[in-house]
Amino acid sequence: MHNIKDLRKNFENFKNLLKNRNVELDLDLILKLDEKNRDLIEKKEKLEKEKKEISKSKDKSLFAKSKELSVKIEDLSKKQGQTQDELDNILSSLPNLPLDDVPIGEGESSNKEIKKFGNLPQFDFKPKSHTELGNNLNMLDFDLATKTTGSRFVFVKDKLALLERALSNFMLDIHTKVNGYKEISPPLIASDNTMFGTGQLPKFENDQFEIKFDDNGSVFTNPIALTSNFTADENVRNVHDIPGYGLIIVYDSESWLTGRKVKLMAVDYEGNVLEGWSDGINVCDVDSNQDYLDSVTTDQGVFIIWNDGRGDGDDIYGQMIDINGNLLGNSIGEEIAVYDSYQQNPSIAYNDKLSHNEVLICWEDYVNNSYYDISCKAILTSTLYHSPNIQLANTVNSNQINPFVYTTLDGSYLITWQDSRNYAGTVAPNDDIYLQKLTSDGIAFEQNGISVCNADFSQNNPQIELYDESLNSYLIYWNDLRSSGKADLVNIYAQSITINDDSSCLSGDVSGDGVINVVDVISTVNHIIGNSMLEGEAFCSADLNDDGIINVTDIISLINIILS
């Protein structure tokens, strides 16, 4: 493909040379597109600089302006991309410029013979083609190759295959041992960019073969080296889709030179590295070891949290980064949980259902230096303002570990964790599953949470998932050792919770007949043991303590109502 910079230097000469090749094209269009493209790039860079300055200032009053700029930047990026594609298509379709000694003509008749070497052989018989010879000798099999691969391929067999291999070895030996060339075994596939660079595309596009991913015709994307740091061990930890732009890839990079770093790379949907990301971007500029913990997609980009070794090695830091590679938080990282104790194993959730968007982070906190508690903190995505710490569970002489955070449909949070408060033994752990609902204002609905499951032996690693949007119902599921008590014999158990804000239901009147009696007790018991499912107002009436779960506690409350 022709370089637009070369065209700008001597465009008239370029036009005249192509005219000699009988190219009929409005070449002035190239300059017009080039001027338009550069203008769009200049405008976009100006807006990006302005947005970056706003981000650095952290002025809340400028948030609306920043949003405006993001929309304008996105629009300019789209237009610039379209213009660039149009320009590249024209440039890549133009033939090479002829040399000065090439004769000018309209066809092959104008070609000039420069040199003739040797004499053409003369035969007293009609020579056969190599395909005829190969078929007759059973050394070339075109039919089998067509069935296997498609047309234009062949199976080479027996002595002819041996000859082919011998010729290849002869050629390599001569060039590497005599002529000083270096032997290389290249990849068997090449990217579009490589094919353009070698001149195979776009002219010979129909002569190429593409690799398909599946039978539906999805084209397999050829591998592209995103990083090539031979002194570091690099591993992908998460990938975030930024609609309209591409993907932000979070990865570890560990080297004896720099230690452990959390880095990011951004690519478009074709796998091309975005401008400004070529070497990867560090989440902070502090010379310390970083251990990736978690990350989540937000309206501002990607929010990342990690354990940082700059202190005692167990502090949690965070950072927001946008699609342009700008660090929106402090260059040294945002302090999430930085104390003289252990903070570890966090869970993070993004919340876009409020008047302000935020992320909530919950973690195991050893702040009391005796047992782990569950602490949380909300961070506004627009300003990275930190809320005060919220302590979800703090029971005496017990651990609360493995928190999991989930954003509900109404913008509140459900947090579940593994809890040892009921453990009184000394042989094996007997952790239970607990749950807490947290509003966006940091208000918990039950001190230290409620019990979801306290079966024999341990229940651990709980998680939450929405399973019925119409009922605002969620599923809590966990690993359960109740069958044997052995960690290698684990079953999966689950419990549902429905968030019902309908205060009009009559507490205890499960059957809806206006009377609270044994019928309501039976209906509630049937729900608990799984014989039937209560929904809507019936669920609301049975959930007497309003914790979102129907269990034996509600049965006791119901019986007390009847007895009173």
N, C-alpha and C positions, 0 to 999 in steps of 0.2 A: 504494500500500500504506500502511496506517495505521502511524503511528509509535508504537511501544510506550511511549515516554516520555510521549506525550500521553495514552494510555490510563491510565497509572498516576496521573496528576494528578486525573482525575475519571472514574473507571471507571463509577460508577453512572449518571451522565448519558449516558455512551457507550452503556450497555446500554439505557437507556430510548429513546434516539433510534433505535437499530437495531431495537428492538421495534416502533417506529412504521412501520418498513419491512418488517415481517412476516418478520424473519430469525429462524429457529429454529435456535439453536446454543447449546451449552454454553459461554457466554462466560467463565465462571469458569475454564475450562480454560486460557485465555490467560494468566491470572495465575499459575496453577500452573506452566505451561511456562516463563514468564518467570523465575520464582523459581528453578526448576531450572537454567535456562540460566546465570543469573548466578552461581549457586553453583558450577557446573562451571568457569566461566571463572576465578573466584577461586581455586579449588583448583589449576587448571592453572598460573596465573601464579605461585602460591606455589612449586610444584615447579620451574618454569622458573628462578625466581630462585635457588633452592637449587642447581640444577644449574650455573647460571652461576657461582656462588661456588666450587663445586668445580673447575670448569674453570680459573678464575683462580688457584686455589691450586696446581694441578699436582701435587697430592699423590697418588702412585701408590696408596697404601693406600685412597683413596676412589674408585678407578676402578670397582670393583664396585658401589658405591653410585650412581655416576653412571649406570651401565648400568640399574640398577633404576629410577631416576628416569625415564630415557628411555622405558622400557616403560610406566610409569604415566602419563606425559605423553601418550604415543601413545593409550592407552586413553581418557583423559579427553578428548582432542581428538576422538576418534571419537564419543564419547557427546555431547559438546557440539555437534558438527556436526549430528548427527541431531536433537537437541532444537531447534537453531536452524532447521533445515529445516522441522520440524513446526510451529513457531511462525510462520515466514514464510508457509507455505502457508495457515494459517488467516487471518492478517492480510491477505494479498493477495486472498483470496476474499471478504472483507467489502465490502459496497457503501459508497458515500460516505454521510456523515451528512446528513440533510435539514436545510434551513434552517427557522427558526422559522415563517416565513409559508407553508410548504408544507402544504397540507391533508392530513390523515390519512385514508386510505381503504384499501380492499382491492383496488382495481383501477382501470382506466381510467375507469370510470363516476364515480369520485370526483374526477377531474381538473377543474380550474376554468379556464375561458377568461379570460385576463387582458386581451388586446387583439386586435383584428381590423383588418387594414389592407387597403384596396382591395376590389374586387369580383371574384368569380370570373368568368372569361370564359365566354360562352355561344356554342356553335357550332350551326349548322344542318346539320352533318354529323358523322360519327363521326371524330374526329381519330386520326391514326396515331401510333404511338409512334416515338421517335427510332431504335429498332433497325429498324423497318419502313422508315422513310424512308432510313436509311443503306444498308440492303440493296438497296432498289429503285434507288437512285442509284449503286450500286456504289462507295460511299465507306466502307462498313464491311464488313469481312470477318471474321466470327466463326469460320468453318470453318477457315480457314488459321491463325488464331491458336491454335485448339484443338490442331491438329496440331503447331504450333511450340512452344507454351508450356504449354498446358493450358486448362481451362475458365476462364471469367471474364476473359478477355483478348480484345482485338480489334485488328486492323490498321486504322488510320485512313488513308485514301488521298485523293489528288488535292486538290480544293478544300477538302474538309473538314479535311484535314491542315493546309492553309494557314491556314484559319480558326482552328484550334486554336492554331497557332503565333502568329497575329496577336493572339488574345485573351490569350495568355500574355505577349506583349511589351507589350500595352496595360496589363495589370494591373501588370507590373513597372515600367513607365515612370511610371504614375500614383503608385504608392506610393514609388518612389525619388526622383522628381523633384519631386513635389508634396507628398507626405505625410512626407517625411524619413526613410523606412526605408532600411536598408542591404541591398543585394542580396547573397545568399549562395548558393553552389552546394553543397548538402550531399552526403554519401555516399549511395549508392543502397541500401545495406544498413545495418542497425542491430543492435546486440547485444541480448541478452535484457534486460540491465540497463536499456538505453535504452527498450526497449518497456515495461518495467514502470514506468519513470519517467514516461512519457507516457500511462499508463493503457490501453495497448493489450493488455497482458498482466496477469493471466491470462484476463480476461473474453472477449477477442476472439482467443484463440489459434487457434481454428478458421478465422478469417478471414485469417490471415497465411500467407505463403509462405516456406518455408525454402530455403536454398541447399544443394544436395547436392554432396559432394566427388567421389563416384564412383557407379557403377551399383550398388554393393553397399549403398547407402543410408547410408553414413557421412556424418554431418552436418558440413559445413564450419564451422569455428569462425570467427565474425566477428572481424575485426581489432580488437585492443584496444591502445591506446597504453600501453606499459610505461614509456617515458620521453618527456618532452616538453621537453627542454632545448634551446632554440633557439640557445644560444650555444656548443654543443658538437657535435662530430662523433662519433657513437656507432656502434660496429660490434660485432655478436655474434661472440665467439670460440669459445665452447663451451657446450653445454647438458648438464646432468647430471640424471638421473632419480633422485629420492630416494623409494623405494617407500613408499607410504602417505601421502605428503605432497604431492608435486608436483615441479616442476622448478626447479633453480637455474641461472640464465643468467649466464654470464661475458661481459662486454663491455668494450670500450675506450671511454673518454670523453676526447676531446681538445679543449681550449679554450684560447684565448689568455689567459683569466683564471686558469685553474688548471693548465695544462699537460696532460700525458698521465697518465691515471689508469686503473687496472684496477678495475672495479666489478662488483657482483653484484646480481641481482634474483631474487626467488623468486615463482613463481606456482603456483596449484593446477592440477588437470587440466582445469578449465573456463576457464583463462586469467585468473583473478582474482589480482591481486597479493596476496600473503600479508601479514598484519598485521606492521607494523614494517619493511617493505621498500619503502615507497612512493617514496622518493627514491633508491633504490639504496644500496649499502653499499660503501665503500672497503676495499680489502684491507689498508691500513695508514693511519696518520694522519700520516705524514711528508710534508712539502711538497717532493716531488721527482717527477721524471718516472718513470713506470713503463711498461715494455713487456711485454705479456703473452707468456709462453713456452708454458706447458702447464698442464693441470689434470686431475685424476682423481677419480672417486667413491670414497669410503672408507666404513668403518663409522661414522665420526664426522661425515661430511658431504662437503665437497669440499676437496681440497688443491690449492692454486694456486701456481705459481712464475712469477716475472717477473724481468726485468733492471731494476735500480734505478739511477737517476742520482744518488743522494745522495753517492756516492763518485766513482770514476772513470768511472761509467756502464756498467760491464760486470760488475757483481756480481749474483749470483743470490740472491733472497730468496724465502721461501715463507710461506704462511698456511693455516690450517685454519679453515673456517667451517661452522657447523651450520645446519640448516633453519630455526632460529629467528633467524638473523642474528647469532649470537654469534661473535666472533673468538676462537678457542680458543688461538691462538698469541699471541706478544708483539704489542702494539698497533702497534709499529713494524715488524713482520714478523720472521720467523725467518731468521737468517743461514745460508744454504746454502753458498755459496762467495763469500766476501768477502776478496779479496786484492789486492795491488798488481800486478795483471795482468789478462788477459782470461779471462773464464769465459762460455761462450756455448753455444748450440745444444744444450740439454739434452733428455733423454728420461726419462720417468717411468713407473713401473709400480706398481700396488697389489698387495700380497701378503696374502691372508687364509687361507693354508694353513699357517700356523705357530701356535705357542702364543700368539704376540703378532702383531697385525696391524701392517704397516709399509708404507711406500712407499720405493722405491729410485730415486734420481735419479743419472743419469750425464751428464757434460757434457764439452765440449772445454775443456781447461785449459792456459793459456799460462803456467803458474806458473814454468817454467824460462826464460821470456823468450827462447826461441829457436825451439821447435817446439811444436805442440799435442799434448798427451797426453790420455788418457781417465781421468777420475777419477769416483768414485761415492761416495754417502753414503746410508745407510739412516736413516729417521726413523720412530719409533714413533708410530702414530696416536693412541694413548691419552694419551701424555704429551708428545709432540713431542720426545722425547729424540733427540739427534743421535749417530750412530755416528761414529768417526773416519773421515777420508777414506781411501778405498781406491783405489789407483792400478792400473788394469787393464793399461795398456800404456804403457811409457816406453822407447822405442827411441831410439838416438842418431841425430841428423840426419834425422829423418823425422817426418811428421805423422800423427796418429790423429784423425780427425774423423767427424762424423755418427754418433754412437752411437745405438743403438736397443735398448731394454730390454724383455724379455719374461719374465713369471713362468711357470714350468713347473708341471706337475701336482704335483710333489713339493715345491714350495715353494722351489726354488732359482731362479736367474736365468740366462737366456741373454742375453748382450750381444754384438751385432755392430757393426762399424764399418768405415769406409773407411780404408785404411792405405797409406802411401807408402814403407815401409821397403825395398821391393825396387826402387824407382825409381832408375835410375842415369843416365837421359838428361837432356837439357837443352832439348828442343824441346817436348814435350807431356807432361802428367802421365800416370802409369801406376799408379794406385792399385789396390790389391787389397782383397778382402773378408776380414776376420778375425773370429774368434769366441772368446768366453770364457764359461766356465761359472763361476758364482759361487754359493757356498752362502750361507745366511742368516747364517753366522758370518763372512762376508767372505773365505772361502778360495777362491782361484782354482785351477782344475785344471791350468793350463798357464801358465808365466810368459810374459807379453806376448801370450798368446792363440795360436790356431792358424789356419793359412791355410785358408779355405774355397774361395777361387778366386783364382788369380794368372795369369789369361790375359793375352794381349797387350792393350795399351792399358788404358783405365781401367774399373773396376767401381765403382759408387758408389751411395749412398743405399740401403743394405741394410735390410731389415725381416724380421720373424719372425712366423710364425703356426702355431698347432697344427693339424695336419692328420690325425692318427690317434691318438685318445685311448687306444685299446686297446694300442698299441705304445709310447706315450709318445714319439711322433715329431713333429718340427717341420720346417717348411719355411722356409728362408732364401732370399729372393729379392731381386734387385737390378737396377739399370740397367746394361747392359753395352755397351761401345763397341768390342768386339773385331772387329766386322765391318768397320769403316771407320776407327775412331779419331776420328770426328767426333761432336760433342755433339748434333747434330741428327739423327743416325742411330743411335738407341738401340734395343737389343733387351732383352728380359727373360729373365734366366737364374735358375735356382734350384738349390738343393742341399738334401738332406734330412739330418737328424740325429736319431738315436734315442738317448734316454737309457736305458741298460739297467743296472740295479743288480744283476743276477744274476751273482754271482761264481763260480757253479758251472760255468760253461761252460769248455771246454778251449781255451785260446788257440791258434789256428792250425788246429784241427780243424773246418774250415768244413763239410765234407761229413758230419761226425758218424759216421765209420766207425772212429774210434779211432786212425787213422793220419794223420800230417801229411805230405803229399806234393804232387806236382804237380797232383793233382785239386783240392786246396784252393786252389792258386794260380789255376787256371782259373775256379773258382767266384767267387773274389774279383774277378778281372778282369772277368768277365761282369757283376757287380754294378756295378762302376765305370763301364763303358761302356754300361750300361742294357739289356743283353740279358736279365737276370733280376734279381730283387730278393731280397736276403737279409733274413730276419726272425728275431726271437726269438733262440734260442741260436746259430744260424748267424751272425747279425749280430754277436752278442757275441764269438764266436770269431774273426771276421774283423777286428774292431776291436782290433788288438793293442796300440795305445798308449792305448786307453780314452779317446779324445777325443770319441766319439760320431759320428765321420765315418770312412767307409772310403775311403781314397785310396791314392796310390802309396807313401806312408810305410808303410802296413800291408803292402803287397806286398813291400817291401824287408825288413821285419821277418820276414815269413813265409818268404822265401827264406833268410834267415840262420838260421832255425830248422832248415830242411831241410838246409842245408849243414853245420850243426854236428852 
